[in-house]
Amino acid sequence: MSDLTEFVLARLDDDERRYAEGVLPALDEAERRGRLRLLPTDDGSGLLLLPGPVEAQEERVPVPFPEKVAHLRREIGEHGDEETARLIASVYAAHPDWRGEWQAASPGG
């Protein structure tokens, strides 16, 4: 497991603790601020993680936090896609264990 993957999984653990304590998770805060967006797929079979503010064609019900974090854990643990991990990690860039080399590439470049 890479340092990046370990960092993301540890931050998701932190967010789950915040959620359990009734505190807004950093992941939800980042979504509210338009840094990323998790949307249900059109066929309802999963979720899509998208960078930046995303406008849905129609109003969608927000994905509940437990569903989001479970999906992200599977994505990171099973698929290990580095760009996905970088996008998620960017939510936690203020954390003391954050490393600048994990910065996600900007869209289009």
FENCORTA-V13778 format. One record per residue. N is the residue number from 1. RES is the residue in three letters. D_CENTER is the distance of its C-alpha to the mean C-alpha in Angstrom with 2 decimals. Layout:
# FENCORTA-V13778
{{N,RES,D_CENTER} {N,RES,D_CENTER}}
This chain:
# FENCORTA-V13778
{{1,MET,18.11} {2,SER,17.18} {3,ASP,16.62} {4,LEU,13.23} {5,THR,12.23} {6,GLU,14.00} {7,PHE,12.31} {8,VAL,8.70} {9,LEU,10.37} {10,ALA,12.44} {11,ARG,9.93} {12,LEU,8.43} {13,ASP,12.21} {14,ASP,12.79} {15,ASP,10.55} {16,GLU,12.44} {17,ARG,15.60} {18,ARG,15.01} {19,TYR,14.45} {20,ALA,17.61} {21,GLU,19.45} {22,GLY,18.81} {23,VAL,16.83} {24,LEU,13.91} {25,PRO,10.67} {26,ALA,9.13} {27,LEU,5.79} {28,ASP,8.53} {29,GLU,10.51} {30,ALA,8.38} {31,GLU,8.36} {32,ARG,12.03} {33,ARG,12.78} {34,GLY,11.76} {35,ARG,9.49} {36,LEU,7.17} {37,ARG,7.87} {38,LEU,7.58} {39,LEU,11.28} {40,PRO,13.72} {41,THR,15.70} {42,ASP,19.24} {43,ASP,20.80} {44,GLY,18.64} {45,SER,18.01} {46,GLY,14.23} {47,LEU,11.07} {48,LEU,10.19} {49,LEU,7.06} {50,LEU,8.96} {51,PRO,9.31} {52,GLY,11.37} {53,PRO,13.18} {54,VAL,14.02} {55,GLU,17.10} {56,ALA,17.68} {57,GLN,21.30} {58,GLU,21.92} {59,GLU,20.60} {60,ARG,17.97} {61,VAL,17.33} {62,PRO,13.92} {63,VAL,12.01} {64,PRO,12.78} {65,PHE,10.39} {66,PRO,12.00} {67,GLU,11.51} {68,LYS,7.74} {69,VAL,7.55} {70,ALA,10.47} {71,HIS,9.22} {72,LEU,6.37} {73,ARG,9.31} {74,ARG,11.64} {75,GLU,10.06} {76,ILE,10.02} {77,GLY,13.28} {78,GLU,15.20} {79,HIS,14.48} {80,GLY,13.52} {81,ASP,12.62} {82,GLU,12.63} {83,GLU,11.30} {84,THR,8.06} {85,ALA,8.05} {86,ARG,9.23} {87,LEU,6.77} {88,ILE,3.97} {89,ALA,7.38} {90,SER,8.55} {91,VAL,7.08} {92,TYR,9.54} {93,ALA,12.28} {94,ALA,14.80} {95,HIS,14.80} {96,PRO,18.14} {97,ASP,16.94} {98,TRP,14.88} {99,ARG,16.79} {100,GLY,17.44} {101,GLU,17.71} {102,TRP,13.97} {103,GLN,13.65} {104,ALA,12.21} {105,ALA,15.18} {106,SER,15.79} {107,PRO,16.18} {108,GLY,19.69} {109,GLY,20.34}}
